[in-house]
């Protein structure tokens, strides 16, 4: 065997190429979806940096605030609490422990990988863009962290969507699966909306959080499905 082929066989590049050939089109689809999300986030971040999202942010904030109501405010505070990192951290540890208890080890690892990656993305992107938060619309404590992207939107999307996917993949009933996805989407959207309603995030922050979360969560899901197929597992 020529030296070059021998090196390629055992090098990182060789391993990657064999993996790409194995998972083929599945990886390609996941890559294209992820790239679309990355491009969309990049365009939004560029518009935000140039101040071109100001009119959109102002229009949405004003529209959401026009529905202000004491009962609705309480509901938005509750949704915001659900999407906050202390609550998600405690709930996540409980879910991780439960998944290990029922011997869903692969699912437990995927759950932690998704949420661990989300934390790094959230901290890293906030440090890069350093967008100052808007003035709150209610008597609500404003976090000291930067605004872009929304950590609540990013964290809740990753947390609840990967959890829903883990559960749904083990359910055969179509109606139950649809109900789980509907409930998950409602909760994620409500958490993001709560941050706009309370005035602690610009709408573009929330959209950016969703875009980043979608890219990261779908990357994890596509990678896991591809590796499962490549390994010959169901």
C-alpha distance (Angstrom), angle and dihedral (degrees) to the residues before:
residue distance angle dihedral
X1 . . .
X2 3.83 . .
X3 3.77 115.5 .
X4 3.81 92.4 -117.0
X5 3.81 92.8 55.0
X6 3.79 90.9 45.2
X7 3.80 90.5 52.8
X8 3.79 92.9 46.5
X9 3.77 90.6 51.0
X10 3.77 94.4 58.6
X11 3.80 101.1 27.5
X12 3.77 125.2 98.4
X13 3.77 88.5 -110.3
X14 3.79 90.8 55.3
X15 3.79 92.1 50.4
X16 3.80 91.5 49.6
X17 3.80 92.7 48.7
X18 3.79 92.6 50.4
X19 3.79 89.6 48.9
X20 3.81 91.8 50.1
X21 3.81 91.3 50.3
X22 3.79 90.6 49.0
X23 3.77 98.4 51.4
X24 3.81 94.3 32.8
X25 3.77 116.5 158.1
X26 3.79 94.5 14.3
X27 3.77 91.3 62.4
X28 3.79 90.6 44.1
X29 3.79 92.1 56.2
X30 3.78 91.5 47.9
X31 3.78 90.7 47.2
X32 3.80 92.7 51.7
X33 3.81 92.7 48.7
X34 3.79 90.9 48.4
X35 3.80 92.5 47.4
X36 3.81 90.7 51.5
X37 3.79 89.9 54.1
X38 3.79 92.2 46.7
X39 3.79 91.8 50.9
X40 3.80 91.3 48.4
X41 3.80 91.2 50.5
X42 3.80 91.5 47.1
X43 3.80 91.8 52.5
X44 3.80 91.8 47.3
X45 3.80 92.3 47.9
X46 3.79 90.1 49.8
X47 3.80 91.7 50.4
X48 3.80 90.3 47.5
X49 3.80 92.2 49.9
X50 3.78 91.0 53.0
X51 3.80 92.6 47.2
X52 3.80 93.6 -114.4
X53 3.81 93.4 128.4
X54 3.81 92.7 60.8
X55 3.80 96.0 95.7
X56 3.80 92.3 46.0
X57 3.79 91.9 47.9
X58 3.79 92.8 47.7
X59 3.80 93.3 47.3
X60 3.82 94.2 49.8
X61 3.82 93.7 43.2
X62 3.79 90.4 51.7
X63 3.79 92.8 46.7
X64 3.80 94.1 48.9
X65 3.80 92.1 45.3
X66 3.81 90.9 53.3
X67 3.81 87.7 71.0
X68 3.80 92.7 55.6
X69 3.78 113.2 145.6
X70 3.84 132.1 158.9
X71 3.82 93.4 -118.0
X72 3.78 92.3 44.5
X73 3.80 90.2 49.5
X74 3.80 90.3 55.2
X75 3.80 90.1 49.6
X76 3.80 91.6 49.7
X77 3.80 91.3 49.9
X78 3.81 88.7 51.9
X79 3.81 92.7 50.7
X80 3.80 90.1 46.5
X81 3.81 89.4 53.1
X82 3.81 91.0 52.3
X83 3.81 90.0 53.7
X84 3.81 95.0 46.8
X85 3.80 118.3 110.7
X86 3.86 98.4 -119.0
X87 3.81 91.7 56.0
X88 3.81 94.0 42.8
X89 3.80 91.1 46.7
X90 3.81 93.9 53.8
X91 3.80 92.2 42.2
X92 3.80 90.8 46.3
X93 3.79 93.2 53.0
X94 3.80 90.0 49.8
X95 3.82 91.6 49.8
X96 3.80 91.8 46.0
X97 3.80 90.4 52.4
X98 3.80 91.5 47.4
X99 3.80 92.5 50.3
X100 3.78 89.9 52.4
X101 3.82 90.2 46.6
X102 3.82 92.3 55.9
X103 3.82 88.9 44.0
X104 3.79 96.9 -112.6
X105 3.77 90.0 140.3
X106 3.80 96.7 156.0
X107 3.79 91.0 50.0
X108 3.81 90.9 47.9
X109 3.81 90.8 53.6
X110 3.81 92.7 47.6
X111 3.79 90.2 49.1
X112 3.80 92.2 53.0
X113 3.81 94.1 42.5
X114 3.80 91.1 53.1
X115 3.78 94.5 48.6
X116 3.79 94.7 40.0
X117 3.78 90.0 52.5
X118 3.78 90.3 47.3
X119 3.79 90.9 56.1
X120 3.80 92.6 52.3
X121 3.80 92.3 46.5
X122 3.78 92.0 48.9
X123 3.79 95.0 50.1
X124 3.80 93.9 41.0
X125 3.80 97.6 48.5
X126 3.80 93.6 45.3
X127 3.81 89.2 52.4
X128 3.81 91.1 49.9
X129 3.81 98.9 48.8
X130 3.83 100.0 29.3
X131 3.80 94.7 -167.3
X132 3.80 113.5 -179.8
X133 3.79 114.8 -125.4
X134 3.81 121.6 -109.6
X135 3.78 123.9 -110.6
X136 3.83 109.6 -81.6
X137 3.79 117.0 -111.9
X138 3.80 94.9 -145.0
X139 3.79 139.8 30.3
X140 3.77 91.0 -77.0
X141 3.79 128.8 135.2
X142 3.80 112.1 -106.3
X143 3.82 114.4 -140.1
X144 3.79 117.0 -120.0
X145 3.81 92.9 -130.2
X146 3.79 125.2 95.1
X147 3.78 121.7 -87.0
X148 3.83 107.9 -129.3
X149 2.97 117.1 107.2
X150 3.80 108.4 15.5
X151 3.79 109.6 -113.0
X152 3.80 90.6 -158.1
X153 3.82 91.9 54.6
X154 3.79 93.2 43.6
X155 3.79 95.7 43.5
X156 3.81 98.5 43.2
X157 3.81 92.5 46.5
X158 3.79 92.9 52.2
X159 3.80 94.8 40.5
X160 3.79 100.6 47.6
X161 3.81 99.1 32.5
X162 3.81 94.7 53.0
X163 3.82 89.2 44.4
X164 3.81 90.7 50.8
X165 3.79 91.0 48.1
X166 3.81 91.7 50.4
X167 3.80 90.7 51.7
X168 3.81 97.4 40.4
X169 3.79 94.6 51.1
X170 3.81 87.5 63.3
X171 3.83 95.7 48.2
X172 3.79 122.6 82.5
X173 3.82 100.4 -173.1
X174 3.82 108.1 99.4
X175 3.79 94.4 -154.3
X176 3.78 92.7 53.2
X177 3.78 91.5 47.2
X178 3.81 91.6 51.1
X179 3.80 91.2 48.0
X180 3.80 91.5 52.4
X181 3.80 92.4 49.8
X182 3.81 91.9 46.4
X183 3.81 91.9 50.7
X184 3.80 90.9 46.6
X185 3.80 93.3 50.4
X186 3.81 91.3 47.4
X187 3.81 92.6 51.2
X188 3.81 94.0 47.2
X189 3.81 92.8 48.0
X190 3.80 91.8 45.8
X191 3.80 91.5 52.9
X192 3.79 91.9 50.3
X193 3.79 92.0 45.8
X194 3.80 90.5 50.3
X195 3.80 90.8 60.7
X196 3.80 91.1 52.8
X197 3.80 92.5 44.0
X198 3.81 92.8 51.1
X199 3.79 89.4 47.7
X200 3.81 97.5 -125.4
X201 3.81 93.8 117.0
X202 3.76 137.4 38.1
X203 3.82 114.0 -122.1
X204 3.82 89.3 -116.1
X205 3.82 88.2 58.3
X206 3.78 90.1 57.8
X207 3.81 94.0 45.7
X208 3.81 89.7 49.8
X209 3.80 90.7 50.4
X210 3.78 91.1 52.7
X211 3.81 92.4 48.7
X212 3.80 94.0 51.3
X213 3.79 91.5 44.6
X214 3.79 92.4 49.8
X215 3.80 91.8 51.4
X216 3.79 94.1 47.8
X217 3.81 97.1 42.4
X218 3.80 93.8 46.2
X219 3.81 90.0 47.6
X220 3.80 90.3 55.7
X221 3.81 92.4 45.6
X222 3.81 95.3 46.7
X223 3.79 91.5 46.3
X224 3.79 92.5 50.4
X225 3.80 93.6 46.9
X226 3.79 91.7 47.3
X227 3.79 93.4 49.5
X228 3.80 90.6 47.6
X229 3.81 91.5 52.0
X230 3.76 91.6 43.7
X231 3.78 90.6 52.0
X232 3.76 92.1 51.1
X233 3.80 94.9 -114.6
X234 3.80 127.0 138.3
